[in-house]
Every structure is written in C-alpha cells, then in structure tokens.
Amino acid sequence: MSASSTVHAMAGYHFYRAYWTLDACLDEGHSLGYSYKCQYGTGNDGKKKWFLYLWY
C-alpha cells in the first residue's frame, strides 16, 4: 500500500446506543437523520434493552 492509499471501512450498521424503550430508540434514530434499525436484545449487564444501529 502506498502512503497515499486510503483504507475505507465497509458500509453497514454500526452500534450507536442502547435504550430501555422501543419508542426512545426509534425517536433517536429518526432525529439523527441516518438510516437506522432498532434491535431488541440483552446488554452486557444482562438486562433486556433496545439497541440502535446506524447505517454508514
């Protein structure tokens, strides 16, 4: 690779933040202006929550 080469990350969903409610996740995703998805799952603390992922 030359010094002028640039490495680009692949486009895809990237974790942004976790929320207790679906509405909070959807509101934040909508307000940020990105394509997004909210996915329900278990956090590192063992508690169920909504995870916001942004597409970029």
PDB file of N, CA, C and O in Angstrom, chain B, residues numbered from 101:
ATOM      1  N   MET B 101       0.836  -1.172   0.000  1.00  0.00           N
ATOM      2  CA  MET B 101       0.000   0.000   0.000  1.00  0.00           C
ATOM      3  C   MET B 101       0.890   1.247   0.000  1.00  0.00           C
ATOM      4  O   MET B 101       1.854   1.319   0.762  1.00  0.00           O
ATOM      5  N   SER B 102       0.580   2.198  -0.827  1.00  0.00           N
ATOM      6  CA  SER B 102       1.380   3.420  -0.862  1.00  0.00           C
ATOM      7  C   SER B 102       0.949   4.383   0.234  1.00  0.00           C
ATOM      8  O   SER B 102      -0.101   4.206   0.852  1.00  0.00           O
ATOM      9  N   ALA B 103       1.761   5.396   0.470  1.00  0.00           N
ATOM     10  CA  ALA B 103       1.451   6.382   1.501  1.00  0.00           C
ATOM     11  C   ALA B 103       0.187   7.160   1.184  1.00  0.00           C
ATOM     12  O   ALA B 103      -0.455   7.691   2.091  1.00  0.00           O
ATOM     13  N   SER B 104      -0.184   7.237  -0.097  1.00  0.00           N
ATOM     14  CA  SER B 104      -1.380   7.999  -0.479  1.00  0.00           C
ATOM     15  C   SER B 104      -2.642   7.148  -0.481  1.00  0.00           C
ATOM     16  O   SER B 104      -3.728   7.664  -0.748  1.00  0.00           O
ATOM     17  N   SER B 105      -2.525   5.864  -0.193  1.00  0.00           N
ATOM     18  CA  SER B 105      -3.695   4.982  -0.167  1.00  0.00           C
ATOM     19  C   SER B 105      -4.570   5.280   1.044  1.00  0.00           C
ATOM     20  O   SER B 105      -4.077   5.622   2.119  1.00  0.00           O
ATOM     21  N   THR B 106      -5.852   5.147   0.851  1.00  0.00           N
ATOM     22  CA  THR B 106      -6.799   5.351   1.945  1.00  0.00           C
ATOM     23  C   THR B 106      -7.578   4.068   2.154  1.00  0.00           C
ATOM     24  O   THR B 106      -8.042   3.456   1.192  1.00  0.00           O
ATOM     25  N   VAL B 107      -7.722   3.659   3.400  1.00  0.00           N
ATOM     26  CA  VAL B 107      -8.492   2.469   3.734  1.00  0.00           C
ATOM     27  C   VAL B 107      -9.878   2.924   4.170  1.00  0.00           C
ATOM     28  O   VAL B 107     -10.005   3.765   5.060  1.00  0.00           O
ATOM     29  N   HIS B 108     -10.913   2.376   3.550  1.00  0.00           N
ATOM     30  CA  HIS B 108     -12.287   2.725   3.881  1.00  0.00           C
ATOM     31  C   HIS B 108     -12.972   1.539   4.549  1.00  0.00           C
ATOM     32  O   HIS B 108     -12.817   0.397   4.118  1.00  0.00           O
ATOM     33  N   ALA B 109     -13.717   1.815   5.590  1.00  0.00           N
ATOM     34  CA  ALA B 109     -14.498   0.773   6.247  1.00  0.00           C
ATOM     35  C   ALA B 109     -15.699   0.440   5.364  1.00  0.00           C
ATOM     36  O   ALA B 109     -16.220   1.301   4.655  1.00  0.00           O
ATOM     37  N   MET B 110     -16.116  -0.777   5.414  1.00  0.00           N
ATOM     38  CA  MET B 110     -17.285  -1.193   4.651  1.00  0.00           C
ATOM     39  C   MET B 110     -18.535  -0.538   5.242  1.00  0.00           C
ATOM     40  O   MET B 110     -18.671  -0.404   6.459  1.00  0.00           O
ATOM     41  N   ALA B 111     -19.439  -0.135   4.351  1.00  0.00           N
ATOM     42  CA  ALA B 111     -20.716   0.420   4.816  1.00  0.00           C
ATOM     43  C   ALA B 111     -21.513  -0.693   5.486  1.00  0.00           C
ATOM     44  O   ALA B 111     -21.472  -1.851   5.069  1.00  0.00           O
ATOM     45  N   GLY B 112     -22.233  -0.315   6.526  1.00  0.00           N
ATOM     46  CA  GLY B 112     -23.054  -1.284   7.228  1.00  0.00           C
ATOM     47  C   GLY B 112     -23.627  -0.664   8.488  1.00  0.00           C
ATOM     48  O   GLY B 112     -23.441   0.525   8.747  1.00  0.00           O
ATOM     49  N   TYR B 113     -24.325  -1.478   9.271  1.00  0.00           N
ATOM     50  CA  TYR B 113     -24.899  -0.990  10.522  1.00  0.00           C
ATOM     51  C   TYR B 113     -23.836  -1.004  11.617  1.00  0.00           C
ATOM     52  O   TYR B 113     -23.097  -1.976  11.777  1.00  0.00           O
ATOM     53  N   HIS B 114     -23.776   0.091  12.364  1.00  0.00           N
ATOM     54  CA  HIS B 114     -22.824   0.236  13.461  1.00  0.00           C
ATOM     55  C   HIS B 114     -23.597   0.597  14.731  1.00  0.00           C
ATOM     56  O   HIS B 114     -24.475   1.459  14.708  1.00  0.00           O
ATOM     57  N   PHE B 115     -23.264  -0.069  15.834  1.00  0.00           N
ATOM     58  CA  PHE B 115     -23.927   0.207  17.106  1.00  0.00           C
ATOM     59  C   PHE B 115     -23.743   1.668  17.486  1.00  0.00           C
ATOM     60  O   PHE B 115     -22.652   2.220  17.349  1.00  0.00           O
ATOM     61  N   TYR B 116     -24.824   2.298  17.967  1.00  0.00           N
ATOM     62  CA  TYR B 116     -24.767   3.685  18.406  1.00  0.00           C
ATOM     63  C   TYR B 116     -25.023   3.804  19.908  1.00  0.00           C
ATOM     64  O   TYR B 116     -24.200   4.366  20.631  1.00  0.00           O
ATOM     65  N   ARG B 117     -26.159   3.280  20.384  1.00  0.00           N
ATOM     66  CA  ARG B 117     -26.533   3.446  21.788  1.00  0.00           C
ATOM     67  C   ARG B 117     -27.642   2.449  22.147  1.00  0.00           C
ATOM     68  O   ARG B 117     -28.320   1.922  21.265  1.00  0.00           O
ATOM     69  N   ALA B 118     -27.819   2.198  23.444  1.00  0.00           N
ATOM     70  CA  ALA B 118     -28.882   1.315  23.933  1.00  0.00           C
ATOM     71  C   ALA B 118     -29.963   2.138  24.642  1.00  0.00           C
ATOM     72  O   ALA B 118     -29.674   3.171  25.247  1.00  0.00           O
ATOM     73  N   TYR B 119     -31.205   1.669  24.557  1.00  0.00           N
ATOM     74  CA  TYR B 119     -32.360   2.362  25.141  1.00  0.00           C
ATOM     75  C   TYR B 119     -33.250   1.357  25.857  1.00  0.00           C
ATOM     76  O   TYR B 119     -33.278   0.175  25.512  1.00  0.00           O
ATOM     77  N   TRP B 120     -33.979   1.843  26.863  1.00  0.00           N
ATOM     78  CA  TRP B 120     -34.889   0.973  27.612  1.00  0.00           C
ATOM     79  C   TRP B 120     -36.184   0.719  26.863  1.00  0.00           C
ATOM     80  O   TRP B 120     -36.803  -0.329  27.044  1.00  0.00           O
ATOM     81  N   THR B 121     -36.613   1.670  26.012  1.00  0.00           N
ATOM     82  CA  THR B 121     -37.892   1.503  25.315  1.00  0.00           C
ATOM     83  C   THR B 121     -37.700   1.601  23.803  1.00  0.00           C
ATOM     84  O   THR B 121     -36.785   2.271  23.324  1.00  0.00           O
ATOM     85  N   LEU B 122     -38.565   0.931  23.069  1.00  0.00           N
ATOM     86  CA  LEU B 122     -38.539   0.991  21.616  1.00  0.00           C
ATOM     87  C   LEU B 122     -38.796   2.414  21.137  1.00  0.00           C
ATOM     88  O   LEU B 122     -38.128   2.886  20.217  1.00  0.00           O
ATOM     89  N   ASP B 123     -39.754   3.103  21.747  1.00  0.00           N
ATOM     90  CA  ASP B 123     -40.059   4.476  21.333  1.00  0.00           C
ATOM     91  C   ASP B 123     -38.840   5.386  21.435  1.00  0.00           C
ATOM     92  O   ASP B 123     -38.598   6.191  20.535  1.00  0.00           O
ATOM     93  N   ALA B 124     -38.073   5.274  22.509  1.00  0.00           N
ATOM     94  CA  ALA B 124     -36.875   6.093  22.675  1.00  0.00           C
ATOM     95  C   ALA B 124     -35.847   5.775  21.583  1.00  0.00           C
ATOM     96  O   ALA B 124     -35.208   6.677  21.043  1.00  0.00           O
ATOM     97  N   CYS B 125     -35.699   4.511  21.272  1.00  0.00           N
ATOM     98  CA  CYS B 125     -34.767   4.084  20.226  1.00  0.00           C
ATOM     99  C   CYS B 125     -35.193   4.641  18.867  1.00  0.00           C
ATOM    100  O   CYS B 125     -34.371   5.190  18.133  1.00  0.00           O
ATOM    101  N   LEU B 126     -36.464   4.501  18.537  1.00  0.00           N
ATOM    102  CA  LEU B 126     -36.983   4.989  17.258  1.00  0.00           C
ATOM    103  C   LEU B 126     -36.885   6.506  17.153  1.00  0.00           C
ATOM    104  O   LEU B 126     -36.510   7.034  16.106  1.00  0.00           O
ATOM    105  N   ASP B 127     -37.217   7.202  18.223  1.00  0.00           N
ATOM    106  CA  ASP B 127     -37.147   8.669  18.221  1.00  0.00           C
ATOM    107  C   ASP B 127     -35.722   9.153  17.962  1.00  0.00           C
ATOM    108  O   ASP B 127     -35.506  10.052  17.149  1.00  0.00           O
ATOM    109  N   GLU B 128     -34.759   8.563  18.648  1.00  0.00           N
ATOM    110  CA  GLU B 128     -33.362   8.963  18.473  1.00  0.00           C
ATOM    111  C   GLU B 128     -32.870   8.639  17.069  1.00  0.00           C
ATOM    112  O   GLU B 128     -32.209   9.458  16.431  1.00  0.00           O
ATOM    113  N   GLY B 129     -33.193   7.443  16.591  1.00  0.00           N
ATOM    114  CA  GLY B 129     -32.789   7.058  15.230  1.00  0.00           C
ATOM    115  C   GLY B 129     -33.340   8.013  14.190  1.00  0.00           C
ATOM    116  O   GLY B 129     -32.622   8.421  13.277  1.00  0.00           O
ATOM    117  N   HIS B 130     -34.598   8.369  14.316  1.00  0.00           N
ATOM    118  CA  HIS B 130     -35.236   9.287  13.377  1.00  0.00           C
ATOM    119  C   HIS B 130     -34.601  10.675  13.450  1.00  0.00           C
ATOM    120  O   HIS B 130     -34.383  11.308  12.417  1.00  0.00           O
ATOM    121  N   SER B 131     -34.307  11.149  14.642  1.00  0.00           N
ATOM    122  CA  SER B 131     -33.770  12.504  14.814  1.00  0.00           C
ATOM    123  C   SER B 131     -32.342  12.651  14.284  1.00  0.00           C
ATOM    124  O   SER B 131     -31.925  13.761  13.953  1.00  0.00           O
ATOM    125  N   LEU B 132     -31.590  11.559  14.197  1.00  0.00           N
ATOM    126  CA  LEU B 132     -30.200  11.644  13.747  1.00  0.00           C
ATOM    127  C   LEU B 132     -30.066  11.779  12.230  1.00  0.00           C
ATOM    128  O   LEU B 132     -29.029  12.226  11.741  1.00  0.00           O
ATOM    129  N   GLY B 133     -31.096  11.399  11.486  1.00  0.00           N
ATOM    130  CA  GLY B 133     -31.073  11.579  10.043  1.00  0.00           C
ATOM    131  C   GLY B 133     -30.339  10.503   9.259  1.00  0.00           C
ATOM    132  O   GLY B 133     -30.132  10.659   8.055  1.00  0.00           O
ATOM    133  N   TYR B 134     -29.945   9.429   9.901  1.00  0.00           N
ATOM    134  CA  TYR B 134     -29.314   8.301   9.216  1.00  0.00           C
ATOM    135  C   TYR B 134     -30.356   7.222   8.954  1.00  0.00           C
ATOM    136  O   TYR B 134     -31.444   7.247   9.528  1.00  0.00           O
ATOM    137  N   SER B 135     -30.014   6.270   8.079  1.00  0.00           N
ATOM    138  CA  SER B 135     -30.797   5.035   8.037  1.00  0.00           C
ATOM    139  C   SER B 135     -30.438   4.291   9.324  1.00  0.00           C
ATOM    140  O   SER B 135     -29.281   4.289   9.744  1.00  0.00           O
ATOM    141  N   TYR B 136     -31.429   3.663   9.940  1.00  0.00           N
ATOM    142  CA  TYR B 136     -31.181   3.032  11.235  1.00  0.00           C
ATOM    143  C   TYR B 136     -32.091   1.836  11.434  1.00  0.00           C
ATOM    144  O   TYR B 136     -33.039   1.619  10.680  1.00  0.00           O
ATOM    145  N   LYS B 137     -31.780   1.064  12.469  1.00  0.00           N
ATOM    146  CA  LYS B 137     -32.668  -0.012  12.915  1.00  0.00           C
ATOM    147  C   LYS B 137     -32.532  -0.135  14.417  1.00  0.00           C
ATOM    148  O   LYS B 137     -31.477   0.163  14.977  1.00  0.00           O
ATOM    149  N   CYS B 138     -33.588  -0.571  15.067  1.00  0.00           N
ATOM    150  CA  CYS B 138     -33.601  -0.847  16.500  1.00  0.00           C
ATOM    151  C   CYS B 138     -33.784  -2.347  16.676  1.00  0.00           C
ATOM    152  O   CYS B 138     -34.686  -2.944  16.088  1.00  0.00           O
ATOM    153  N   GLN B 139     -32.937  -2.943  17.477  1.00  0.00           N
ATOM    154  CA  GLN B 139     -32.968  -4.385  17.681  1.00  0.00           C
ATOM    155  C   GLN B 139     -33.025  -4.688  19.173  1.00  0.00           C
ATOM    156  O   GLN B 139     -32.269  -4.118  19.959  1.00  0.00           O
ATOM    157  N   TYR B 140     -33.928  -5.589  19.559  1.00  0.00           N
ATOM    158  CA  TYR B 140     -34.097  -5.952  20.956  1.00  0.00           C
ATOM    159  C   TYR B 140     -33.111  -7.049  21.316  1.00  0.00           C
ATOM    160  O   TYR B 140     -32.947  -8.016  20.572  1.00  0.00           O
ATOM    161  N   GLY B 141     -32.453  -6.897  22.464  1.00  0.00           N
ATOM    162  CA  GLY B 141     -31.500  -7.913  22.875  1.00  0.00           C
ATOM    163  C   GLY B 141     -31.081  -7.718  24.323  1.00  0.00           C
ATOM    164  O   GLY B 141     -31.638  -6.892  25.046  1.00  0.00           O
ATOM    165  N   THR B 142     -30.098  -8.487  24.723  1.00  0.00           N
ATOM    166  CA  THR B 142     -29.587  -8.448  26.089  1.00  0.00           C
ATOM    167  C   THR B 142     -28.259  -7.701  26.117  1.00  0.00           C
ATOM    168  O   THR B 142     -27.352  -7.998  25.339  1.00  0.00           O
ATOM    169  N   GLY B 143     -28.153  -6.728  27.023  1.00  0.00           N
ATOM    170  CA  GLY B 143     -26.930  -5.951  27.160  1.00  0.00           C
ATOM    171  C   GLY B 143     -25.874  -6.684  27.960  1.00  0.00           C
ATOM    172  O   GLY B 143     -26.114  -7.772  28.483  1.00  0.00           O
ATOM    173  N   ASN B 144     -24.697  -6.072  28.050  1.00  0.00           N
ATOM    174  CA  ASN B 144     -23.590  -6.658  28.825  1.00  0.00           C
ATOM    175  C   ASN B 144     -23.940  -6.794  30.302  1.00  0.00           C
ATOM    176  O   ASN B 144     -23.333  -7.585  31.024  1.00  0.00           O
ATOM    177  N   ASP B 145     -24.924  -6.016  30.741  1.00  0.00           N
ATOM    178  CA  ASP B 145     -25.358  -6.071  32.138  1.00  0.00           C
ATOM    179  C   ASP B 145     -26.421  -7.145  32.380  1.00  0.00           C
ATOM    180  O   ASP B 145     -26.916  -7.293  33.497  1.00  0.00           O
ATOM    181  N   GLY B 146     -26.768  -7.896  31.327  1.00  0.00           N
ATOM    182  CA  GLY B 146     -27.751  -8.973  31.448  1.00  0.00           C
ATOM    183  C   GLY B 146     -29.190  -8.507  31.345  1.00  0.00           C
ATOM    184  O   GLY B 146     -30.105  -9.324  31.453  1.00  0.00           O
ATOM    185  N   LYS B 147     -29.419  -7.203  31.135  1.00  0.00           N
ATOM    186  CA  LYS B 147     -30.774  -6.653  31.053  1.00  0.00           C
ATOM    187  C   LYS B 147     -31.202  -6.495  29.601  1.00  0.00           C
ATOM    188  O   LYS B 147     -30.392  -6.191  28.725  1.00  0.00           O
ATOM    189  N   LYS B 148     -32.509  -6.708  29.361  1.00  0.00           N
ATOM    190  CA  LYS B 148     -33.069  -6.560  28.023  1.00  0.00           C
ATOM    191  C   LYS B 148     -33.221  -5.084  27.699  1.00  0.00           C
ATOM    192  O   LYS B 148     -33.652  -4.298  28.543  1.00  0.00           O
ATOM    193  N   LYS B 149     -32.865  -4.703  26.468  1.00  0.00           N
ATOM    194  CA  LYS B 149     -32.997  -3.314  26.031  1.00  0.00           C
ATOM    195  C   LYS B 149     -32.999  -3.251  24.509  1.00  0.00           C
ATOM    196  O   LYS B 149     -32.792  -4.257  23.830  1.00  0.00           O
ATOM    197  N   TRP B 150     -33.235  -2.062  23.991  1.00  0.00           N
ATOM    198  CA  TRP B 150     -33.257  -1.817  22.558  1.00  0.00           C
ATOM    199  C   TRP B 150     -31.931  -1.202  22.126  1.00  0.00           C
ATOM    200  O   TRP B 150     -31.451  -0.250  22.743  1.00  0.00           O
ATOM    201  N   PHE B 151     -31.337  -1.749  21.060  1.00  0.00           N
ATOM    202  CA  PHE B 151     -30.060  -1.272  20.549  1.00  0.00           C
ATOM    203  C   PHE B 151     -30.273  -0.553  19.239  1.00  0.00           C
ATOM    204  O   PHE B 151     -30.892  -1.086  18.317  1.00  0.00           O
ATOM    205  N   LEU B 152     -29.752   0.679  19.158  1.00  0.00           N
ATOM    206  CA  LEU B 152     -29.852   1.481  17.947  1.00  0.00           C
ATOM    207  C   LEU B 152     -28.601   1.283  17.107  1.00  0.00           C
ATOM    208  O   LEU B 152     -27.482   1.436  17.595  1.00  0.00           O
ATOM    209  N   TYR B 153     -28.801   0.940  15.839  1.00  0.00           N
ATOM    210  CA  TYR B 153     -27.730   0.792  14.877  1.00  0.00           C
ATOM    211  C   TYR B 153     -27.940   1.788  13.746  1.00  0.00           C
ATOM    212  O   TYR B 153     -29.044   1.915  13.217  1.00  0.00           O
ATOM    213  N   LEU B 154     -26.863   2.502  13.375  1.00  0.00           N
ATOM    214  CA  LEU B 154     -26.905   3.474  12.288  1.00  0.00           C
ATOM    215  C   LEU B 154     -26.176   2.908  11.082  1.00  0.00           C
ATOM    216  O   LEU B 154     -25.161   2.227  11.224  1.00  0.00           O
ATOM    217  N   TRP B 155     -26.700   3.192   9.888  1.00  0.00           N
ATOM    218  CA  TRP B 155     -26.066   2.740   8.650  1.00  0.00           C
ATOM    219  C   TRP B 155     -25.127   3.829   8.138  1.00  0.00           C
ATOM    220  O   TRP B 155     -25.555   4.952   7.873  1.00  0.00           O
ATOM    221  N   TYR B 156     -23.874   3.496   8.004  1.00  0.00           N
ATOM    222  CA  TYR B 156     -22.901   4.401   7.369  1.00  0.00           C
ATOM    223  C   TYR B 156     -21.693   3.625   6.899  1.00  0.00           C
ATOM    224  O   TYR B 156     -20.764   4.207   6.340  1.00  0.00           O
TER     225      TYR B 156
END
